[in-house]
């Protein structure tokens, strides 16, 4: 059984890092965090999902990439990469 919410950090391109959670729904991934920062990534806009060097990189069509790291248990990055790439 896969979870739908993950404790993460993220940043867009080389922007500031945010801490919060990622929730996966059938249509998008919602990253919400400290302050009012939120980012919705439509799943159909994700071109590739790469898991490397302790982070997941989402490459998005026409919008650059998002880097995501886990603040959760070991193995969470693989589970997250699978959930976003499926």
C-alpha positions, 0 to 999 in steps of 0.5 A, spaced: 500 500 500 502 506 497 502 512 502 499 519 499 503 524 503 510 525 504 515 529 509 519 533 504 524 539 502 523 541 495 526 547 491 524 549 484 531 550 479 536 553 484 531 557 488 530 557 496 529 550 499 522 549 502 520 544 508 513 541 508 509 535 505 508 532 498 501 529 497 499 525 491 493 525 487 490 522 481 492 529 477 497 532 481 502 532 486 501 538 491 507 541 495 506 545 501 510 548 506 513 553 511 509 559 510 504 560 504 509 556 499 505 551 495 506 548 488 502 544 484 505 539 479 500 536 474 502 529 473 501 529 466 507 535 466 512 531 469 517 528 463 522 524 467 523 522 474 530 521 476 532 518 483 539 520 485 544 523 490 539 523 495 533 526 492 528 526 486 528 530 480 522 532 477 523 534 470 517 538 467 514 540 461 516 548 459 517 549 467 524 547 469 525 542 474 523 541 481 528 537 486 525 533 492 528 530 498 525 526 504 525 528 511 521 521 512 524 514 513 529 510 509 526 508 502 521 513 502 525 517 496 524 510 491 516 510 493 515 517 492 519 516 485 515 510 483 508 514 485 510 520 481 513 516 475 507 511 475 
